[in-house]
Amino acid sequence: MSLYLSSNAVMPTTAAQVPLATGTAIKTHQQLAPPTGLSLRVVKWSVKFDVALTAKATVELIETDVAATVTAHVAAGVMAFTAMS
C-alpha cells in the first residue's frame, strides 16, 4: 500500500507552507476523490489552527458522494509519504 500526504494548501518546497484562510461560515477545506477503479483509505488526519480560536470550532472528517465547489488538487498537491526508519 502506498501512503500519500495531502494538505489544504500548496505543498511546501523551499518555504514554509502558507495556511488557508478560514472564516465564520461552513467551509470545505479539502476534498479527495481517487480516480475511477482506485480506492482511498484515510490512515490519519489532523487539524491545526494558526491563531488562537476566539470561539468554538467544529472540525469534521466525513465521507460523502456529493462534491463541493472547490479547487481541484494537482499532482504536486499530493506528496508521497515515506516514514523515517
Residue frames as a rotation matrix with the C-alpha (Angstrom) as fourth column:
MET 1
0.585 0.811 0.000 0.00
0.811 -0.585 0.000 0.00
0.000 0.000 -1.000 0.00
SER 2
-0.440 -0.681 0.585 1.34
0.661 -0.687 -0.303 3.42
0.608 0.253 0.752 -0.93
LEU 3
0.195 0.449 -0.872 0.94
0.894 -0.446 -0.029 6.30
-0.402 -0.774 -0.488 1.50
TYR 4
-0.287 -0.214 0.934 0.42
0.668 -0.743 0.035 9.91
0.686 0.634 0.357 0.48
LEU 5
-0.468 0.095 -0.878 0.22
0.692 -0.578 -0.432 13.22
-0.549 -0.810 0.205 2.34
SER 6
-0.244 0.466 0.850 -2.40
0.714 -0.507 0.483 15.73
0.657 0.725 -0.209 1.29
SER 7
-0.607 -0.009 -0.795 -3.00
0.642 -0.595 -0.484 19.17
-0.468 -0.804 0.367 2.74
ASN 8
0.514 0.831 0.214 -5.43
0.828 -0.414 -0.378 22.01
-0.226 0.371 -0.901 2.16
ALA 9
0.650 -0.413 -0.638 -2.56
-0.356 -0.907 0.225 24.18
-0.671 0.081 -0.737 0.97
VAL 10
0.733 -0.501 -0.459 0.17
-0.450 0.149 -0.881 24.11
0.510 0.852 -0.116 -1.62
MET 11
0.824 -0.486 -0.292 2.84
0.567 0.722 0.398 21.58
0.018 -0.493 0.870 -0.66
PRO 12
0.777 -0.559 -0.290 5.95
-0.364 -0.775 0.517 23.36
-0.514 -0.296 -0.806 0.63
THR 13
0.762 -0.647 0.034 9.22
0.391 0.416 -0.821 23.28
0.517 0.639 0.570 -1.27
THR 14
-0.317 -0.948 -0.024 11.81
0.648 -0.198 -0.735 25.76
0.692 -0.248 0.678 -0.02
ALA 15
-0.687 0.162 0.709 9.49
-0.468 -0.845 -0.260 27.96
0.556 -0.510 0.656 2.05
ALA 16
-0.880 0.418 0.227 7.04
-0.043 0.406 -0.913 27.30
-0.474 -0.813 -0.339 4.86
GLN 17
-0.579 0.755 0.307 3.55
0.778 0.399 0.486 26.13
0.245 0.520 -0.818 3.95
VAL 18
-0.897 0.335 0.289 1.10
-0.343 -0.939 0.024 29.01
0.279 -0.077 0.957 3.59
PRO 19
-0.756 0.649 0.079 -2.06
0.353 0.507 -0.787 28.42
-0.551 -0.567 -0.612 5.65
LEU 20
-0.555 0.687 0.469 -5.51
0.579 -0.087 0.811 28.60
0.598 0.721 -0.350 4.12
ALA 21
-0.840 0.307 0.448 -7.73
-0.472 -0.820 -0.322 31.44
0.268 -0.482 0.834 5.28
THR 22
-0.700 0.667 -0.254 -10.68
0.714 0.661 -0.231 30.37
0.014 -0.343 -0.939 7.38
GLY 23
-0.675 0.537 0.506 -13.84
-0.300 -0.827 0.476 32.24
0.674 0.170 0.719 8.22
THR 24
-0.708 0.485 0.513 -17.05
-0.569 0.037 -0.821 32.04
-0.417 -0.874 0.250 10.19
ALA 25
0.321 0.849 -0.420 -19.10
-0.943 0.244 -0.227 30.20
-0.090 0.468 0.879 7.56
ILE 26
0.534 -0.092 0.840 -19.17
-0.022 0.992 0.123 26.45
-0.845 -0.084 0.528 6.94
LYS 27
0.415 -0.512 -0.752 -16.34
-0.902 -0.342 -0.264 25.71
-0.122 0.788 -0.604 4.54
THR 28
0.949 -0.230 0.216 -14.99
0.261 0.957 -0.130 22.62
-0.176 0.180 0.968 2.81
HIS 29
0.492 -0.837 -0.241 -11.23
-0.648 -0.537 0.540 22.85
-0.581 -0.110 -0.806 3.17
GLN 30
-0.634 -0.717 -0.290 -10.25
-0.740 0.454 0.496 19.67
-0.223 0.529 -0.818 1.43
GLN 31
0.559 0.769 0.311 -11.99
-0.560 0.626 -0.543 17.00
-0.612 0.129 0.780 -0.59
LEU 32
-0.585 -0.806 -0.095 -10.27
-0.673 0.417 0.610 13.97
-0.452 0.421 -0.786 -2.05
ALA 33
0.671 0.728 0.142 -11.58
-0.494 0.581 -0.647 11.63
-0.554 0.364 0.749 -4.73
PRO 34
-0.341 -0.831 0.440 -9.47
-0.140 0.507 0.851 8.81
-0.930 0.228 -0.289 -6.15
PRO 35
-0.591 0.102 -0.800 -9.53
-0.807 -0.079 0.586 8.01
-0.004 0.992 0.129 -9.86
THR 36
0.528 0.841 -0.115 -12.16
-0.848 0.529 -0.025 5.51
0.040 0.111 0.993 -11.01
GLY 37
0.655 -0.204 -0.727 -11.18
-0.053 0.948 -0.314 1.97
0.754 0.244 0.611 -10.04
LEU 38
-0.499 -0.839 -0.217 -8.93
0.266 0.090 -0.960 3.02
0.824 -0.537 0.179 -7.16
SER 39
0.631 0.700 -0.335 -9.89
0.543 -0.089 0.835 3.33
0.555 -0.709 -0.436 -3.52
LEU 40
-0.237 -0.636 0.735 -8.71
-0.230 -0.698 -0.678 5.69
0.944 -0.329 0.019 -0.83
ARG 41
0.509 0.348 -0.787 -8.32
0.670 0.413 0.616 4.98
0.540 -0.842 -0.023 2.87
VAL 42
0.438 -0.321 0.840 -7.59
-0.499 -0.864 -0.070 7.69
0.748 -0.388 -0.539 5.43
VAL 43
0.050 -0.528 -0.848 -4.87
0.594 0.698 -0.400 6.44
0.803 -0.484 0.349 7.77
LYS 44
-0.259 -0.174 -0.950 -4.51
0.903 -0.393 -0.174 9.60
-0.343 -0.903 0.259 9.87
TRP 45
0.082 0.245 0.966 -5.81
0.586 -0.796 0.152 13.14
0.806 0.553 -0.209 9.83
SER 46
-0.286 -0.216 -0.934 -5.33
0.913 -0.357 -0.197 16.23
-0.291 -0.909 0.299 11.93
VAL 47
0.597 0.446 0.667 -6.15
0.586 -0.810 0.017 19.91
0.548 0.381 -0.745 12.17
LYS 48
-0.338 -0.722 -0.604 -4.02
0.920 -0.389 -0.051 22.88
-0.198 -0.573 0.796 13.15
PHE 49
0.793 0.575 0.202 -5.04
0.596 -0.800 -0.064 26.49
0.125 0.172 -0.977 13.70
ASP 50
-0.071 -0.872 0.484 -2.55
0.660 -0.405 -0.633 29.30
0.748 0.274 0.604 13.06
VAL 51
-0.604 -0.045 0.796 -4.07
-0.411 -0.837 -0.360 31.54
0.683 -0.545 0.487 15.72
ALA 52
-0.945 0.324 -0.041 -5.92
0.181 0.415 -0.892 31.01
-0.272 -0.850 -0.450 18.98
LEU 53
-0.453 0.858 0.241 -9.62
0.612 0.102 0.784 30.48
0.649 0.503 -0.571 18.42
THR 54
-0.925 0.201 0.323 -11.95
-0.347 -0.792 -0.502 33.14
0.155 -0.577 0.802 19.77
ALA 55
0.115 0.972 0.204 -14.99
-0.979 0.147 -0.145 30.86
-0.171 -0.183 0.968 19.54
LYS 56
0.044 -0.023 0.999 -15.76
-0.178 0.983 0.031 27.15
-0.983 -0.179 0.039 19.44
ALA 57
-0.229 -0.139 -0.963 -14.90
-0.971 -0.033 0.235 25.40
-0.064 0.990 -0.128 16.20
THR 58
0.506 0.384 0.773 -16.26
-0.271 0.921 -0.280 22.16
-0.819 -0.068 0.570 14.81
VAL 59
-0.288 -0.641 -0.711 -13.97
-0.947 0.083 0.309 20.16
-0.139 0.763 -0.632 12.56
GLU 60
0.470 0.571 0.673 -15.30
-0.429 0.814 -0.391 17.04
-0.771 -0.105 0.628 10.86
LEU 61
-0.807 -0.537 -0.246 -13.95
-0.521 0.451 0.725 14.26
-0.278 0.713 -0.644 8.68
ILE 62
0.159 0.947 0.280 -16.84
-0.468 0.322 -0.823 12.99
-0.869 0.000 0.494 6.59
GLU 63
-0.868 -0.270 0.418 -17.45
0.218 0.549 0.807 10.66
-0.447 0.791 -0.417 3.67
THR 64
0.126 0.926 -0.357 -19.91
-0.169 -0.335 -0.927 11.79
-0.978 0.177 0.114 1.03
ASP 65
-0.293 -0.179 0.939 -20.71
0.838 0.426 0.342 11.28
-0.461 0.887 0.025 -2.62
VAL 66
0.813 0.548 0.195 -21.68
0.581 -0.743 -0.332 14.93
-0.037 0.383 -0.923 -3.10
ALA 67
-0.163 -0.946 0.280 -18.93
0.944 -0.231 -0.233 17.11
0.286 0.227 0.931 -4.49
ALA 68
0.395 0.170 -0.903 -18.25
0.534 -0.842 0.076 20.53
-0.747 -0.512 -0.423 -3.01
THR 69
0.884 -0.151 0.441 -17.31
0.301 -0.539 -0.787 23.50
0.357 0.829 -0.431 -5.15
VAL 70
0.639 -0.754 -0.154 -13.58
-0.051 -0.241 0.969 23.56
-0.768 -0.611 -0.192 -4.51
THR 71
0.403 -0.624 -0.669 -10.37
-0.915 -0.258 -0.309 23.93
0.020 0.737 -0.675 -6.50
ALA 72
0.978 -0.029 -0.205 -9.05
0.001 0.990 -0.139 20.57
0.207 0.136 0.969 -7.69
HIS 73
0.452 -0.878 0.160 -5.70
-0.228 0.060 0.972 19.32
-0.863 -0.475 -0.173 -6.43
VAL 74
0.644 -0.397 -0.654 -2.93
-0.675 0.109 -0.730 18.88
0.361 0.911 -0.198 -8.97
ALA 75
0.645 -0.424 -0.636 -0.31
0.338 0.904 -0.260 16.14
0.686 -0.048 0.726 -8.83
ALA 76
-0.410 -0.875 0.257 2.08
0.171 -0.351 -0.921 18.46
0.896 -0.333 0.293 -6.96
GLY 77
-0.054 0.487 0.872 -0.55
-0.803 -0.541 0.252 18.89
0.594 -0.686 0.420 -4.23
VAL 78
0.922 0.310 0.230 -0.27
-0.386 0.766 0.514 15.28
-0.016 -0.563 0.826 -3.07
MET 79
0.034 -0.998 -0.046 3.12
-0.950 -0.018 -0.313 14.08
0.312 0.054 -0.949 -1.83
ALA 80
0.368 -0.056 -0.928 4.30
0.090 0.996 -0.024 10.51
0.925 -0.074 0.372 -1.42
PHE 81
0.614 -0.093 0.784 4.83
-0.769 -0.295 0.567 9.84
0.178 -0.951 -0.252 2.29
THR 82
0.205 -0.637 -0.743 7.93
0.076 0.767 -0.637 7.94
0.976 0.073 0.206 3.39
ALA 83
0.986 0.131 0.103 8.23
-0.098 -0.047 0.994 7.04
0.135 -0.990 -0.033 7.07
MET 84
0.146 -0.980 0.134 11.68
-0.803 -0.197 -0.562 7.52
0.577 -0.025 -0.816 8.55
SER 85
0.758 0.079 -0.647 13.25
0.166 0.937 0.308 4.38
0.631 -0.341 0.697 9.95
